[in-house]
Structures are given as structure tokens and as C-alpha cells.
Amino acid sequence: MQRNKLHEHIISSAGDLFYSQGYNSTGVNEIINKCDIAKATLYSHFKSKEDICVAYLNQRHSAFMDRLKSYVEDRNESRSQLLAIFDLLRDMYLEENFQGCWGLKTLGELSPDQTMILNVIQQQKKELLLFLGEIVGDTISNLSKAETEKISGGLYLLYESAVTESHLFKNDWPIFMAKSIAPALYQDVELK
């Protein structure tokens, strides 16, 4: 296997383990066995399990953001663009093995000294929040910065709670509930 493909294989295999059974419950030897590689091969790609986790979080986040941008671009109407994140979440929920947010799931297992992973998760959540702000700015006319932040922050919080609650209850009603509440955030403004 080429080095780049092997690198991605390690990230994907470890990521599947982290997502399905948890970061702390996944050992390096288990990753090595799942990848069917030698320990030296793993360590030639990553210095530590923490580095593998960061690569996994980056891979998942990048794929998620690309998919979200595609969902927004596929919708012509402003209202649909503002709600696209809930449509994406519903599709993610329907996919096999939905375990909620990979970032928050990992966050729940971190010890206080694991700041590298914490910083990655925080940065990714900020990127999502900023992207939601871009959608709000692109779809709603004449908003102040404070109004944009209020609406995008509300969408963000509704999305994050829907992710968590749909995983907790093993049901998609929180996604539909969040999507139905979201328009209240921008009911008094003019959509483009």
C-alpha cells in the first residue's frame, strides 16, 4: 500500500474504533491489529495515539464541512439554506452506526491535560459557527453583526443539541424539533 493510502487507512481504521467504542477504550495494539500493520509502521506515520486522534478529528470535520457546504449550495431558497444543516444531520442520523458528534464524543473522554485534542475540537466548532454566520449573512438582508451572531449562534446550539439528543434517544425527533424551532430565530428579518 502506498504511504499516503496507508496513512489514510490508519486514520480511518482508528477513527472507526474511536467513534464506535471511544477514544480511551481503543488501544494502540487494537489499531495495529485492525490496520493489519506492524507497530513500527504505525509509529512511522504517527508519534502517538493522540496524534492519530487529531488526524481522525480533522478528517471527520473536513468531510463534514464539505458535505454541509454541498447541502447549502444545493438549495436555492434562503430558508432552505438556513435549514440545510438539519437536513444533513437527518441524513447522518439515518446512516449506519450514528453515535452523535465525533468531536463531543471525544471531548467527553479527555483529561484536563489533553489540551491538544481539546484545542482541535474547539477550533472545529468555531469553524462551524463561523460558517453558519456566513450562511446567515448570505441569506438575510440588512443584519448587524450582533444579529448575525445571535441567529447563527442559535442555529449552532439547536444543531448541537439535536445531534446529542438524537444519539441519546436513538430517535430523530430532536432533529425535526430543532429544524421546526430554527425559523423562530429569523422570523422578524427579511430573507434575500
TIFI-647871 format. One record per atom (N, C-alpha, C): residue number from 1; residue in three letters; atom name; x, z, y. Coordinates in Angstrom, 2 decimals. Example, Ala and Ser with C-alpha at 12.3 -4.5 7.8 and 13.67 -1.06 7.14 Angstrom:
% TIFI-647871
 seq type atom       x       z       y
   1  ALA    N   13.19    7.80   -5.69
   1  ALA   CA   12.30    7.80   -4.50
   1  ALA    C   13.20    7.80   -3.30
   2  SER    N   12.85    7.08   -2.25
   2  SER   CA   13.67    7.14   -1.06
   2  SER    C   12.90    7.87    0.03
% end
This chain:
% TIFI-647871
 seq type atom       x       z       y
   1  MET    N    0.85    0.00   -1.18
   1  MET   CA    0.00    0.00    0.00
   1  MET    C    0.90    0.00    1.24
   2  GLN    N    0.55   -0.82    2.23
   2  GLN   CA    1.32   -0.86    3.47
   2  GLN    C    1.25    0.49    4.17
   3  ARG    N    2.29    0.78    4.95
   3  ARG   CA    2.38    2.09    5.61
   3  ARG    C    1.16    2.37    6.48
   4  ASN    N    0.72    1.40    7.29
   4  ASN   CA   -0.44    1.62    8.16
   4  ASN    C   -1.71    1.87    7.35
   5  LYS    N   -1.89    1.12    6.28
   5  LYS   CA   -3.08    1.31    5.44
   5  LYS    C   -3.03    2.65    4.72
   6  LEU    N   -1.84    3.04    4.28
   6  LEU   CA   -1.69    4.33    3.62
   6  LEU    C   -1.97    5.47    4.61
   7  HIS    N   -1.49    5.31    5.83
   7  HIS   CA   -1.73    6.30    6.88
   7  HIS    C   -3.24    6.49    7.08
   8  GLU    N   -3.96    5.38    7.23
   8  GLU   CA   -5.42    5.44    7.40
   8  GLU    C   -6.11    6.00    6.16
   9  HIS    N   -5.59    5.67    4.99
   9  HIS   CA   -6.15    6.19    3.73
   9  HIS    C   -6.03    7.71    3.69
  10  ILE    N   -4.90    8.23    4.11
  10  ILE   CA   -4.71    9.69    4.13
  10  ILE    C   -5.70   10.34    5.10
  11  ILE    N   -5.82    9.76    6.28
  11  ILE   CA   -6.75   10.31    7.28
  11  ILE    C   -8.18   10.28    6.75
  12  SER    N   -8.60    9.16    6.20
  12  SER   CA   -9.98    9.04    5.70
  12  SER    C  -10.24    9.97    4.53
  13  SER    N   -9.30   10.04    3.61
  13  SER   CA   -9.48   10.90    2.44
  13  SER    C   -9.52   12.37    2.83
  14  ALA    N   -8.58   12.78    3.67
  14  ALA   CA   -8.56   14.17    4.14
  14  ALA    C   -9.81   14.45    4.97
  15  GLY    N  -10.20   13.48    5.80
  15  GLY   CA  -11.40   13.65    6.62
  15  GLY    C  -12.65   13.85    5.80
  16  ASP    N  -12.77   13.10    4.71
  16  ASP   CA  -13.92   13.28    3.81
  16  ASP    C  -13.96   14.71    3.27
  17  LEU    N  -12.79   15.22    2.92
  17  LEU   CA  -12.70   16.59    2.42
  17  LEU    C  -13.01   17.61    3.51
  18  PHE    N  -12.41   17.42    4.69
  18  PHE   CA  -12.67   18.35    5.80
  18  PHE    C  -14.16   18.38    6.14
  19  TYR    N  -14.78   17.21    6.18
  19  TYR   CA  -16.18   17.11    6.59
  19  TYR    C  -17.12   17.68    5.53
  20  SER    N  -16.83   17.44    4.26
  20  SER   CA  -17.76   17.87    3.21
  20  SER    C  -17.56   19.31    2.79
  21  GLN    N  -16.32   19.80    2.79
  21  GLN   CA  -16.11   21.17    2.30
  21  GLN    C  -15.47   22.10    3.32
  22  GLY    N  -15.06   21.57    4.45
  22  GLY   CA  -14.50   22.41    5.51
  22  GLY    C  -12.99   22.28    5.61
  23  TYR    N  -12.50   22.49    6.81
  23  TYR   CA  -11.06   22.40    7.09
  23  TYR    C  -10.28   23.47    6.33
  24  ASN    N  -10.72   24.70    6.46
  24  ASN   CA   -9.98   25.80    5.82
  24  ASN    C  -10.08   25.77    4.30
  25  SER    N  -11.13   25.21    3.77
  25  SER   CA  -11.30   25.15    2.31
  25  SER    C  -10.55   23.99    1.68
  26  THR    N   -9.98   23.13    2.49
  26  THR   CA   -9.25   21.97    1.98
  26  THR    C   -7.75   22.25    2.05
  27  GLY    N   -7.12   22.21    0.91
  27  GLY   CA   -5.68   22.43    0.85
  27  GLY    C   -4.90   21.13    0.87
  28  VAL    N   -3.64   21.23    1.24
  28  VAL   CA   -2.76   20.06    1.26
  28  VAL    C   -2.65   19.43   -0.13
  29  ASN    N   -2.56   20.24   -1.16
  29  ASN   CA   -2.47   19.69   -2.51
  29  ASN    C   -3.72   18.91   -2.90
  30  GLU    N   -4.86   19.36   -2.42
  30  GLU   CA   -6.10   18.64   -2.68
  30  GLU    C   -6.10   17.28   -1.98
  31  ILE    N   -5.58   17.24   -0.77
  31  ILE   CA   -5.46   15.97   -0.05
  31  ILE    C   -4.52   15.03   -0.80
  32  ILE    N   -3.41   15.56   -1.25
  32  ILE   CA   -2.43   14.76   -2.00
  32  ILE    C   -3.07   14.20   -3.27
  33  ASN    N   -3.82   15.03   -3.98
  33  ASN   CA   -4.49   14.57   -5.21
  33  ASN    C   -5.54   13.51   -4.91
  34  LYS    N   -6.33   13.72   -3.87
  34  LYS   CA   -7.37   12.74   -3.54
  34  LYS    C   -6.75   11.40   -3.13
  35  CYS    N   -5.63   11.46   -2.43
  35  CYS   CA   -4.97   10.23   -1.98
  35  CYS    C   -4.12    9.60   -3.09
  36  ASP    N   -3.86   10.36   -4.13
  36  ASP   CA   -3.01    9.91   -5.23
  36  ASP    C   -1.63    9.49   -4.72
  37  ILE    N   -1.02   10.42   -3.97
  37  ILE   CA    0.31   10.20   -3.41
  37  ILE    C    1.19   11.41   -3.69
  38  ALA    N    2.46   11.26   -3.45
  38  ALA   CA    3.40   12.38   -3.59
  38  ALA    C    3.39   13.22   -2.32
  39  LYS    N    3.77   14.47   -2.45
  39  LYS   CA    3.84   15.38   -1.30
  39  LYS    C    4.78   14.82   -0.23
  40  ALA    N    5.90   14.26   -0.66
  40  ALA   CA    6.86   13.69    0.29
  40  ALA    C    6.24   12.54    1.08
  41  THR    N    5.39   11.77    0.42
  41  THR   CA    4.71   10.66    1.11
  41  THR    C    3.78   11.19    2.19
  42  LEU    N    3.02   12.23    1.85
  42  LEU   CA    2.12   12.84    2.85
  42  LEU    C    2.92   13.31    4.05
  43  TYR    N    4.01   14.03    3.79
  43  TYR   CA    4.79   14.59    4.89
  43  TYR    C    5.63   13.55    5.63
  44  SER    N    5.74   12.35    5.09
  44  SER   CA    6.39   11.29    5.84
  44  SER    C    5.43   10.70    6.88
  45  HIS    N    4.14   10.96    6.69
  45  HIS   CA    3.12   10.49    7.64
  45  HIS    C    2.67   11.59    8.60
  46  PHE    N    2.60   12.81    8.12
  46  PHE   CA    2.10   13.93    8.93
  46  PHE    C    2.97   15.16    8.71
  47  LYS    N    3.22   15.89    9.79
  47  LYS   CA    4.05   17.09    9.69
  47  LYS    C    3.29   18.27    9.09
  48  SER    N    1.96   18.27    9.27
  48  SER   CA    1.18   19.43    8.84
  48  SER    C   -0.27   19.04    8.60
  49  LYS    N   -0.99   19.96    7.98
  49  LYS   CA   -2.43   19.77    7.79
  49  LYS    C   -3.13   19.69    9.15
  50  GLU    N   -2.64   20.45   10.10
  50  GLU   CA   -3.20   20.42   11.45
  50  GLU    C   -3.07   19.03   12.06
  51  ASP    N   -1.95   18.37   11.86
  51  ASP   CA   -1.76   17.01   12.37
  51  ASP    C   -2.72   16.03   11.70
  52  ILE    N   -2.95   16.23   10.40
  52  ILE   CA   -3.92   15.39    9.70
  52  ILE    C   -5.31   15.60   10.30
  53  CYS    N   -5.65   16.85   10.59
  53  CYS   CA   -6.96   17.17   11.16
  53  CYS    C   -7.13   16.51   12.53
  54  VAL    N   -6.11   16.55   13.35
  54  VAL   CA   -6.18   15.91   14.67
  54  VAL    C   -6.40   14.42   14.51
  55  ALA    N   -5.68   13.79   13.59
  55  ALA   CA   -5.85   12.35   13.34
  55  ALA    C   -7.27   12.06   12.86
  56  TYR    N   -7.80   12.91   11.98
  56  TYR   CA   -9.17   12.77   11.49
  56  TYR    C  -10.18   12.88   12.63
  57  LEU    N  -10.02   13.91   13.47
  57  LEU   CA  -10.94   14.08   14.59
  57  LEU    C  -10.89   12.88   15.53
  58  ASN    N   -9.70   12.38   15.78
  58  ASN   CA   -9.55   11.20   16.65
  58  ASN    C  -10.18    9.97   16.03
  59  GLN    N  -10.00    9.79   14.73
  59  GLN   CA  -10.59    8.64   14.03
  59  GLN    C  -12.12    8.71   14.10
  60  ARG    N  -12.69    9.87   13.79
  60  ARG   CA  -14.15   10.03   13.81
  60  ARG    C  -14.71    9.83   15.21
  61  HIS    N  -14.04   10.43   16.19
  61  HIS   CA  -14.53   10.34   17.57
  61  HIS    C  -14.47    8.90   18.07
  62  SER    N  -13.39    8.22   17.80
  62  SER   CA  -13.24    6.84   18.24
  62  SER    C  -14.33    5.95   17.63
  63  ALA    N  -14.57    6.11   16.34
  63  ALA   CA  -15.62    5.33   15.67
  63  ALA    C  -17.00    5.68   16.25
  64  PHE    N  -17.23    6.95   16.52
  64  PHE   CA  -18.50    7.38   17.10
  64  PHE    C  -18.70    6.78   18.48
  65  MET    N  -17.69    6.87   19.33
  65  MET   CA  -17.82    6.34   20.69
  65  MET    C  -18.02    4.83   20.68
  66  ASP    N  -17.32    4.12   19.83
  66  ASP   CA  -17.51    2.67   19.72
  66  ASP    C  -18.94    2.36   19.30
  67  ARG    N  -19.44    3.12   18.36
  67  ARG   CA  -20.80    2.90   17.88
  67  ARG    C  -21.83    3.23   18.96
  68  LEU    N  -21.61    4.32   19.69
  68  LEU   CA  -22.52    4.70   20.76
  68  LEU    C  -22.54    3.62   21.85
  69  LYS    N  -21.38    3.13   22.23
  69  LYS   CA  -21.31    2.08   23.25
  69  LYS    C  -22.07    0.84   22.79
  70  SER    N  -21.96    0.51   21.53
  70  SER   CA  -22.68   -0.63   20.98
  70  SER    C  -24.19   -0.40   21.02
  71  TYR    N  -24.62    0.81   20.69
  71  TYR   CA  -26.06    1.14   20.74
  71  TYR    C  -26.59    0.99   22.16
  72  VAL    N  -25.81    1.44   23.15
  72  VAL   CA  -26.25    1.34   24.54
  72  VAL    C  -26.30   -0.12   24.98
  73  GLU    N  -25.26   -0.88   24.64
  73  GLU   CA  -25.19   -2.30   25.03
  73  GLU    C  -26.31   -3.12   24.39
  74  ASP    N  -26.75   -2.74   23.21
  74  ASP   CA  -27.80   -3.48   22.50
  74  ASP    C  -29.19   -3.28   23.11
  75  ARG    N  -29.31   -2.35   24.03
  75  ARG   CA  -30.61   -2.08   24.64
  75  ARG    C  -30.63   -2.61   26.07
  76  ASN    N  -31.66   -3.36   26.40
  76  ASN   CA  -31.76   -3.98   27.72
  76  ASN    C  -32.41   -3.07   28.75
  77  GLU    N  -33.35   -2.28   28.32
  77  GLU   CA  -34.12   -1.43   29.22
  77  GLU    C  -33.37   -0.13   29.52
  78  SER    N  -33.39    0.29   30.77
  78  SER   CA  -32.69    1.52   31.18
  78  SER    C  -33.11    2.73   30.37
  79  ARG    N  -34.41    2.89   30.18
  79  ARG   CA  -34.93    4.04   29.43
  79  ARG    C  -34.36    4.06   28.01
  80  SER    N  -34.29    2.90   27.39
  80  SER   CA  -33.74    2.81   26.03
  80  SER    C  -32.25    3.12   26.00
  81  GLN    N  -31.54    2.73   27.05
  81  GLN   CA  -30.11    3.03   27.11
  81  GLN    C  -29.87    4.53   27.24
  82  LEU    N  -30.70    5.20   28.02
  82  LEU   CA  -30.57    6.64   28.19
  82  LEU    C  -30.85    7.39   26.89
  83  LEU    N  -31.69    6.83   26.05
  83  LEU   CA  -32.08    7.49   24.80
  83  LEU    C  -31.31    6.97   23.58
  84  ALA    N  -30.40    6.04   23.78
  84  ALA   CA  -29.68    5.41   22.67
  84  ALA    C  -28.91    6.43   21.83
  85  ILE    N  -28.42    7.48   22.45
  85  ILE   CA  -27.64    8.47   21.70
  85  ILE    C  -28.49    9.15   20.62
  86  PHE    N  -29.78    9.28   20.87
  86  PHE   CA  -30.67    9.89   19.88
  86  PHE    C  -30.98    8.92   18.74
  87  ASP    N  -31.05    7.63   19.08
  87  ASP   CA  -31.22    6.61   18.03
  87  ASP    C  -30.00    6.58   17.12
  88  LEU    N  -28.83    6.67   17.72
  88  LEU   CA  -27.60    6.71   16.93
  88  LEU    C  -27.59    7.96   16.04
  89  LEU    N  -27.94    9.09   16.60
  89  LEU   CA  -27.97   10.32   15.82
  89  LEU    C  -28.93   10.20   14.65
  90  ARG    N  -30.09    9.61   14.86
  90  ARG   CA  -31.05    9.44   13.77
  90  ARG    C  -30.45    8.58   12.66
  91  ASP    N  -29.76    7.52   13.02
  91  ASP   CA  -29.12    6.68   12.01
  91  ASP    C  -28.00    7.43   11.30
  92  MET    N  -27.24    8.23   12.05
  92  MET   CA  -26.19    9.03   11.41
  92  MET    C  -26.81   10.04   10.44
  93  TYR    N  -27.92   10.63   10.85
  93  TYR   CA  -28.60   11.60   10.00
  93  TYR    C  -29.05   10.96    8.69
  94  LEU    N  -29.51    9.72    8.76
  94  LEU   CA  -30.01    9.04    7.56
  94  LEU    C  -28.89    8.58    6.62
  95  GLU    N  -27.67    8.55    7.15
  95  GLU   CA  -26.55    8.16    6.31
  95  GLU    C  -26.22    9.28    5.33
  96  GLU    N  -25.61    8.90    4.25
  96  GLU   CA  -25.29    9.85    3.19
  96  GLU    C  -24.37   10.96    3.70
  97  ASN    N  -24.63   12.18    3.24
  97  ASN   CA  -23.76   13.33    3.49
  97  ASN    C  -23.67   13.73    4.96
  98  PHE    N  -24.76   13.71    5.69
  98  PHE   CA  -24.75   14.18    7.07
  98  PHE    C  -24.52   15.68    7.09
  99  GLN    N  -23.44   16.09    7.73
  99  GLN   CA  -23.07   17.51    7.80
  99  GLN    C  -23.00   18.01    9.24
 100  GLY    N  -23.61   17.29   10.16
 100  GLY   CA  -23.55   17.69   11.55
 100  GLY    C  -22.33   17.12   12.25
 101  CYS    N  -21.93   17.73   13.33
 101  CYS   CA  -20.81   17.26   14.14
 101  CYS    C  -19.49   17.68   13.50
 102  TRP    N  -18.65   16.71   13.22
 102  TRP   CA  -17.33   16.97   12.61
 102  TRP    C  -16.47   17.84   13.51
 103  GLY    N  -16.58   17.68   14.82
 103  GLY   CA  -15.79   18.48   15.75
 103  GLY    C  -16.23   19.92   15.77
 104  LEU    N  -17.55   20.14   15.90
 104  LEU   CA  -18.06   21.51   15.95
 104  LEU    C  -17.91   22.20   14.60
 105  LYS    N  -18.03   21.43   13.54
 105  LYS   CA  -17.84   21.99   12.21
 105  LYS    C  -16.40   22.52   12.07
 106  THR    N  -15.45   21.74   12.54
 106  THR   CA  -14.05   22.15   12.50
 106  THR    C  -13.82   23.32   13.45
 107  LEU    N  -14.39   23.26   14.63
 107  LEU   CA  -14.25   24.32   15.63
 107  LEU    C  -14.65   25.68   15.07
 108  GLY    N  -15.73   25.70   14.29
 108  GLY   CA  -16.22   26.95   13.72
 108  GLY    C  -15.26   27.61   12.75
 109  GLU    N  -14.26   26.86   12.30
 109  GLU   CA  -13.29   27.41   11.35
 109  GLU    C  -11.95   27.78   11.99
 110  LEU    N  -11.77   27.48   13.25
 110  LEU   CA  -10.47   27.67   13.88
 110  LEU    C  -10.17   29.13   14.18
 111  SER    N   -8.93   29.48   14.04
 111  SER   CA   -8.47   30.78   14.50
 111  SER    C   -8.02   30.62   15.95
 112  PRO    N   -7.90   31.72   16.68
 112  PRO   CA   -7.54   31.62   18.10
 112  PRO    C   -6.20   30.92   18.38
 113  ASP    N   -5.31   30.90   17.41
 113  ASP   CA   -4.00   30.28   17.65
 113  ASP    C   -3.97   28.78   17.36
 114  GLN    N   -5.07   28.20   16.93
 114  GLN   CA   -5.11   26.78   16.62
 114  GLN    C   -5.57   25.99   17.85
 115  THR    N   -4.82   26.13   18.92
 115  THR   CA   -5.20   25.54   20.20
 115  THR    C   -5.07   24.02   20.23
 116  MET    N   -4.19   23.46   19.43
 116  MET   CA   -4.04   22.01   19.44
 116  MET    C   -5.35   21.34   19.01
 117  ILE    N   -5.95   21.82   17.93
 117  ILE   CA   -7.21   21.25   17.46
 117  ILE    C   -8.33   21.54   18.46
 118  LEU    N   -8.37   22.75   18.99
 118  LEU   CA   -9.37   23.12   19.99
 118  LEU    C   -9.31   22.18   21.19
 119  ASN    N   -8.11   21.91   21.68
 119  ASN   CA   -7.96   21.03   22.84
 119  ASN    C   -8.44   19.62   22.54
 120  VAL    N   -8.20   19.13   21.34
 120  VAL   CA   -8.67   17.79   20.95
 120  VAL    C  -10.20   17.75   20.97
 121  ILE    N  -10.83   18.75   20.38
 121  ILE   CA  -12.30   18.79   20.34
 121  ILE    C  -12.87   18.89   21.75
 122  GLN    N  -12.29   19.75   22.58
 122  GLN   CA  -12.76   19.87   23.96
 122  GLN    C  -12.65   18.54   24.70
 123  GLN    N  -11.52   17.86   24.55
 123  GLN   CA  -11.32   16.58   25.22
 123  GLN    C  -12.34   15.54   24.75
 124  GLN    N  -12.62   15.53   23.47
 124  GLN   CA  -13.59   14.58   22.93
 124  GLN    C  -14.99   14.86   23.45
 125  LYS    N  -15.36   16.11   23.54
 125  LYS   CA  -16.69   16.46   24.08
 125  LYS    C  -16.78   16.09   25.56
 126  LYS    N  -15.68   16.28   26.30
 126  LYS   CA  -15.66   15.87   27.71
 126  LYS    C  -15.81   14.36   27.84
 127  GLU    N  -15.16   13.61   26.95
 127  GLU   CA  -15.27   12.15   26.98
 127  GLU    C  -16.71   11.72   26.74
 128  LEU    N  -17.38   12.36   25.79
 128  LEU   CA  -18.79   12.05   25.53
 128  LEU    C  -19.63   12.36   26.76
 129  LEU    N  -19.41   13.50   27.35
 129  LEU   CA  -20.17   13.91   28.54
 129  LEU    C  -19.94   12.92   29.69
 130  LEU    N  -18.71   12.49   29.88
 130  LEU   CA  -18.42   11.52   30.94
 130  LEU    C  -19.08   10.17   30.66
 131  PHE    N  -19.09    9.77   29.40
 131  PHE   CA  -19.75    8.50   29.06
 131  PHE    C  -21.25    8.59   29.32
 132  LEU    N  -21.85    9.72   28.99
 132  LEU   CA  -23.28    9.89   29.29
 132  LEU    C  -23.51    9.82   30.79
 133  GLY    N  -22.58   10.36   31.57
 133  GLY   CA  -22.66   10.26   33.03
 133  GLY    C  -22.60    8.82   33.49
 134  GLU    N  -21.78    7.99   32.83
 134  GLU   CA  -21.71    6.57   33.16
 134  GLU    C  -23.04    5.88   32.87
 135  ILE    N  -23.64    6.22   31.74
 135  ILE   CA  -24.93    5.62   31.40
 135  ILE    C  -25.97    6.00   32.45
 136  VAL    N  -25.99    7.27   32.83
 136  VAL   CA  -26.94    7.73   33.84
 136  VAL    C  -26.70    6.98   35.15
 137  GLY    N  -25.45    6.88   35.57
 137  GLY   CA  -25.13    6.18   36.81
 137  GLY    C  -25.49    4.71   36.78
 138  ASP    N  -25.37    4.09   35.60
 138  ASP   CA  -25.68    2.67   35.46
 138  ASP    C  -27.18    2.38   35.36
 139  THR    N  -27.97    3.39   35.02
 139  THR   CA  -29.39    3.13   34.75
 139  THR    C  -30.35    3.78   35.75
 140  ILE    N  -29.85    4.69   36.57
 140  ILE   CA  -30.72    5.38   37.52
 140  ILE    C  -30.22    5.13   38.93
 141  SER    N  -31.13    4.76   39.82
 141  SER   CA  -30.77    4.41   41.21
 141  SER    C  -30.59    5.65   42.08
 142  ASN    N  -29.67    5.54   43.02
 142  ASN   CA  -29.52    6.50   44.13
 142  ASN    C  -29.40    7.95   43.70
 143  LEU    N  -28.48    8.23   42.81
 143  LEU   CA  -28.27    9.62   42.40
 143  LEU    C  -27.03   10.21   43.06
 144  SER    N  -27.12   11.47   43.40
 144  SER   CA  -25.92   12.17   43.86
 144  SER    C  -25.09   12.53   42.63
 145  LYS    N  -23.87   12.96   42.88
 145  LYS   CA  -23.00   13.37   41.78
 145  LYS    C  -23.62   14.56   41.04
 146  ALA    N  -24.19   15.49   41.78
 146  ALA   CA  -24.81   16.67   41.17
 146  ALA    C  -26.01   16.28   40.30
 147  GLU    N  -26.82   15.33   40.77
 147  GLU   CA  -27.97   14.88   39.98
 147  GLU    C  -27.51   14.15   38.71
 148  THR    N  -26.47   13.34   38.85
 148  THR   CA  -25.92   12.64   37.69
 148  THR    C  -25.43   13.64   36.65
 149  GLU    N  -24.70   14.65   37.12
 149  GLU   CA  -24.17   15.67   36.20
 149  GLU    C  -25.29   16.48   35.55
 150  LYS    N  -26.34   16.75   36.29
 150  LYS   CA  -27.46   17.51   35.74
 150  LYS    C  -28.15   16.72   34.62
 151  ILE    N  -28.41   15.44   34.86
 151  ILE   CA  -29.09   14.62   33.86
 151  ILE    C  -28.19   14.36   32.66
 152  SER    N  -26.94   13.97   32.90
 152  SER   CA  -26.04   13.70   31.77
 152  SER    C  -25.73   14.98   31.00
 153  GLY    N  -25.60   16.09   31.71
 153  GLY   CA  -25.39   17.37   31.03
 153  GLY    C  -26.58   17.77   30.18
 154  GLY    N  -27.76   17.50   30.69
 154  GLY   CA  -28.98   17.79   29.91
 154  GLY    C  -29.06   16.92   28.67
 155  LEU    N  -28.76   15.63   28.81
 155  LEU   CA  -28.74   14.73   27.64
 155  LEU    C  -27.72   15.21   26.61
 156  TYR    N  -26.55   15.60   27.10
 156  TYR   CA  -25.48   16.09   26.23
 156  TYR    C  -25.93   17.33   25.45
 157  LEU    N  -26.52   18.28   26.14
 157  LEU   CA  -26.96   19.52   25.48
 157  LEU    C  -28.09   19.25   24.49
 158  LEU    N  -29.01   18.37   24.84
 158  LEU   CA  -30.08   18.01   23.90
 158  LEU    C  -29.50   17.34   22.65
 159  TYR    N  -28.55   16.44   22.86
 159  TYR   CA  -27.90   15.76   21.73
 159  TYR    C  -27.17   16.77   20.83
 160  GLU    N  -26.35   17.61   21.43
 160  GLU   CA  -25.56   18.57   20.65
 160  GLU    C  -26.46   19.53   19.87
 161  SER    N  -27.55   19.98   20.49
 161  SER   CA  -28.45   20.89   19.77
 161  SER    C  -29.17   20.14   18.65
 162  ALA    N  -29.52   18.88   18.88
 162  ALA   CA  -30.19   18.09   17.84
 162  ALA    C  -29.27   17.86   16.65
 163  VAL    N  -27.98   17.63   16.91
 163  VAL   CA  -27.01   17.47   15.82
 163  VAL    C  -26.98   18.73   14.96
 164  THR    N  -26.81   19.85   15.62
 164  THR   CA  -26.68   21.13   14.91
 164  THR    C  -27.95   21.50   14.16
 165  GLU    N  -29.07   21.39   14.82
 165  GLU   CA  -30.33   21.82   14.22
 165  GLU    C  -30.79   20.88   13.11
 166  SER    N  -30.52   19.59   13.23
 166  SER   CA  -30.90   18.67   12.15
 166  SER    C  -30.07   18.95   10.91
 167  HIS    N  -28.82   19.33   11.10
 167  HIS   CA  -27.98   19.72    9.96
 167  HIS    C  -28.46   21.06    9.38
 168  LEU    N  -28.74   22.01   10.25
 168  LEU   CA  -29.18   23.34    9.81
 168  LEU    C  -30.46   23.25    8.98
 169  PHE    N  -31.45   22.52    9.48
 169  PHE   CA  -32.75   22.45    8.82
 169  PHE    C  -32.86   21.31    7.80
 170  LYS    N  -31.81   20.49    7.71
 170  LYS   CA  -31.84   19.34    6.79
 170  LYS    C  -33.10   18.51    7.02
 171  ASN    N  -33.34   18.27    8.31
 171  ASN   CA  -34.53   17.53    8.71
 171  ASN    C  -34.23   16.83   10.03
 172  ASP    N  -34.95   15.75   10.30
 172  ASP   CA  -34.68   15.02   11.54
 172  ASP    C  -35.64   15.37   12.68
 173  TRP    N  -36.51   16.36   12.49
 173  TRP   CA  -37.43   16.71   13.58
 173  TRP    C  -36.69   17.13   14.85
 174  PRO    N  -35.52   17.83   14.78
 174  PRO   CA  -34.84   18.17   16.04
 174  PRO    C  -34.39   16.94   16.84
 175  ILE    N  -34.07   15.85   16.14
 175  ILE   CA  -33.66   14.63   16.82
 175  ILE    C  -34.85   14.04   17.58
 176  PHE    N  -36.00   13.97   16.93
 176  PHE   CA  -37.20   13.44   17.59
 176  PHE    C  -37.64   14.35   18.74
 177  MET    N  -37.51   15.66   18.55
 177  MET   CA  -37.88   16.61   19.60
 177  MET    C  -36.97   16.43   20.82
 178  ALA    N  -35.66   16.34   20.59
 178  ALA   CA  -34.71   16.17   21.69
 178  ALA    C  -34.98   14.86   22.42
 179  LYS    N  -35.23   13.80   21.67
 179  LYS   CA  -35.50   12.49   22.28
 179  LYS    C  -36.79   12.53   23.10
 180  SER    N  -37.77   13.29   22.65
 180  SER   CA  -39.04   13.36   23.40
 180  SER    C  -38.91   14.23   24.65
 181  ILE    N  -37.99   15.19   24.65
 181  ILE   CA  -37.78   16.06   25.82
 181  ILE    C  -36.91   15.37   26.87
 182  ALA    N  -35.99   14.53   26.44
 182  ALA   CA  -34.99   13.92   27.33
 182  ALA    C  -35.59   13.25   28.57
 183  PRO    N  -36.67   12.48   28.48
 183  PRO   CA  -37.20   11.83   29.69
 183  PRO    C  -37.60   12.80   30.81
 184  ALA    N  -37.87   14.04   30.47
 184  ALA   CA  -38.19   15.04   31.50
 184  ALA    C  -37.01   15.26   32.44
 185  LEU    N  -35.81   14.97   31.98
 185  LEU   CA  -34.61   15.14   32.81
 185  LEU    C  -34.55   14.15   33.96
 186  TYR    N  -35.20   13.00   33.79
 186  TYR   CA  -35.11   11.96   34.82
 186  TYR    C  -36.48   11.41   35.20
 187  GLN    N  -37.52   12.21   35.05
 187  GLN   CA  -38.88   11.73   35.34
 187  GLN    C  -39.12   11.53   36.83
 188  ASP    N  -38.38   12.22   37.68
 188  ASP   CA  -38.62   12.12   39.12
 188  ASP    C  -37.66   11.16   39.84
 189  VAL    N  -36.97   10.32   39.06
 189  VAL   CA  -36.00    9.39   39.66
 189  VAL    C  -36.39    7.96   39.31
 190  GLU    N  -35.78    7.02   40.02
 190  GLU   CA  -36.09    5.61   39.82
 190  GLU    C  -35.06    4.97   38.88
 191  LEU    N  -35.56    4.41   37.79
 191  LEU   CA  -34.68    3.71   36.86
 191  LEU    C  -34.40    2.30   37.37
 192  LYS    N  -33.21    1.82   37.10
 192  LYS   CA  -32.83    0.46   37.53
 192  LYS    C  -33.49   -0.57   36.64
% end
